[in-house]
């Protein structure tokens, strides 16, 4: 239900002590990626890597190949359809992140989803519950809601409208929804 989003290295220690299996790596430097993934691996955890947010790495097809070959993540997140296609070709799970700011952005998102054919679509902002229903219905894809979700009520609303997962860096929400083992 919750997919913890890691923004800082110090969050990994907390994440590793929790009963989650998978997280999302955001906002890190390429030089820290090896250490981050080794820490996760030592706790039998997996990570989706958000390619667009890795500093020092150009978000292009060569970067996809590099990340997949060197780190073998659980999957790739990006806003770029061509990178989704490349990652899928390499056997990765994929998440296309779309920003729904207005009606025209919503229509563009449908085109991007069709073009990329990702495993998941991450709808941003995640508080746009009304849009989650529509994106799920029209795309036929599994939906992840992310961005601006700060309360249990917002998580529940996104889930009620069809999101399968919620990405959040909000630690109280991690704790609230921590799975039992």
C-alpha positions in Angstrom: 0.0 0.0 0.0 2.8 2.5 1.0 6.0 2.6 -1.1 8.4 4.6 1.0 10.3 7.3 -0.8 13.9 7.8 0.3 15.3 11.3 -0.1 18.2 11.2 2.4 20.7 8.5 3.2 19.8 8.6 6.9 16.3 7.5 6.0 17.6 4.2 4.8 18.5 3.1 8.4 14.9 3.7 9.5 13.5 2.1 6.4 15.7 -1.0 6.8 14.3 -1.5 10.4 10.7 -1.5 9.1 8.7 -4.4 7.5 8.7 -2.9 4.0 10.4 -4.8 1.2 10.7 -2.1 -1.5 11.3 1.7 -1.6 11.9 4.4 -4.1 15.2 6.2 -4.3 14.8 10.0 -5.0 17.1 13.0 -5.0 20.5 11.3 -4.6 24.0 11.7 -6.2 25.2 9.0 -8.5 28.3 8.7 -6.2 26.0 7.6 -3.3 24.0 5.0 -5.2 26.3 2.1 -4.6 26.4 2.7 -0.8 22.6 3.2 -0.7 21.9 0.0 -2.6 24.4 -2.0 -0.6 22.7 -0.9 2.6 19.3 -1.9 1.2 20.7 -5.3 0.0 22.2 -6.0 3.4 18.6 -5.8 4.8 17.1 -7.8 1.9 15.4 -4.7 0.6 14.8 -3.6 -3.0 14.5 -0.2 -4.6 13.0 1.5 -7.6 15.4 4.2 -8.8 14.0 7.5 -10.1 16.3 8.2 -13.0 15.3 11.8 -13.5 16.3 12.6 -9.9 19.8 11.1 -9.8 22.3 13.9 -9.7 25.4 13.4 -11.9 23.5 11.1 -14.3 22.0 12.1 -17.5 18.5 10.7 -17.8 18.9 9.0 -21.2 19.0 5.5 -22.6 22.6 5.0 -21.8 21.8 5.8 -18.2 19.1 3.2 -18.1 21.5 0.6 -19.4 24.1 1.6 -16.8 21.7 1.6 -13.9 20.2 -1.8 -14.9 23.5 -3.5 -15.5 25.4 -2.1 -12.5 22.7 -2.0 -9.8 19.9 -4.4 -11.0 17.2 -2.4 -9.2 13.6 -3.6 -8.7 12.6 -1.1 -11.3 12.9 2.3 -12.9 10.9 5.5 -12.5 11.0 8.3 -15.0 8.8 10.9 -16.8 10.3 9.9 -20.2 8.5 7.3 -22.3 11.7 6.4 -24.3 13.4 5.5 -21.0 10.4 3.3 -20.0 10.7 1.5 -23.3 14.4 0.9 -22.8 14.0 -0.3 -19.2 11.2 -2.7 -20.2 13.4 -4.0 -23.1 16.0 -4.8 -20.4 13.5 -6.7 -18.3 12.9 -4.0 -15.6 9.6 -3.1 -14.0 8.7 0.5 -14.9 6.8 3.4 -13.5 5.9 6.4 -15.7 5.5 9.5 -13.5 2.9 12.0 -14.9 2.0 15.4 -13.5 -1.7 16.2 -13.8 -1.9 20.0 -13.4 -4.9 20.7 -15.6 -7.1 19.1 -18.3 -4.6 19.5 -21.1 -1.9 17.8 -18.9 -4.3 15.0 -18.3 -4.8 14.5 -22.0 -1.1 14.6 -22.7 -0.6 12.0 -19.9 -2.9 9.5 -21.7 -0.8 9.9 -24.9 2.5 9.3 -22.9 1.0 6.3 -21.1 0.0 4.7 -24.4 3.4 5.5 -26.0 5.5 4.2 -23.1 3.3 1.2 -21.9 4.7 1.2 -18.4 3.9 -1.4 -15.7 2.7 1.4 -13.4 1.6 5.0 -13.7 2.5 7.4 -10.9 -0.1 10.2 -10.7 1.3 13.5 -9.3 0.0 15.1 -7.2 -1.4 12.1 -5.4 -4.1 14.1 -3.8 -5.8 14.3 -7.2 -8.2 11.5 -6.3 -10.7 12.3 -9.1 -8.0 12.0 -11.7 -6.7 8.7 -10.3 -10.1 7.1 -11.3 -9.9 8.4 -14.8 -6.3 7.6 -15.4 -6.8 4.0 -14.2 -10.0 3.5 -16.3 -8.6 5.0 -19.5 -5.1 3.5 -19.3 -5.8 0.1 -17.8 -2.6 0.5 -15.8 -1.9 0.0 -12.1 -1.8 3.4 -10.4 0.7 4.8 -7.8 -0.3 8.1 -6.2 2.5 10.4 -5.1 3.1 14.0 -4.1 1.5 16.2 -1.5 0.0 13.2 0.4 0.5 14.0 4.1 -2.4 12.5 6.0 -4.1 9.1 6.5 -7.2 10.5 5.0 -5.4 11.5 1.8 -3.8 8.0 1.6 -7.3 6.4 2.1 -8.9 8.7 -0.5 -6.2 7.8 -3.1 -6.6 4.1 -2.4 -10.4 4.4 -2.6 -10.1 6.0 -6.0 -8.1 3.1 -7.4 -4.4 3.7 -6.5 -2.6 0.5 -5.6 0.4 2.1 -4.0 1.2 5.5 -2.4 4.7 6.9 -2.6 5.6 9.2 0.3 8.6 10.4 2.2 6.3 11.1 5.2 7.7 8.9 7.9 4.6 8.9 10.1 2.7 7.5 7.2 5.4 4.8 6.8 4.9 3.9 10.4 1.1 4.0 10.2 0.9 1.6 7.2 3.9 -0.6 8.1 3.1 -4.1 7.1 3.1 -6.9 9.6 5.5 -9.8 9.1 
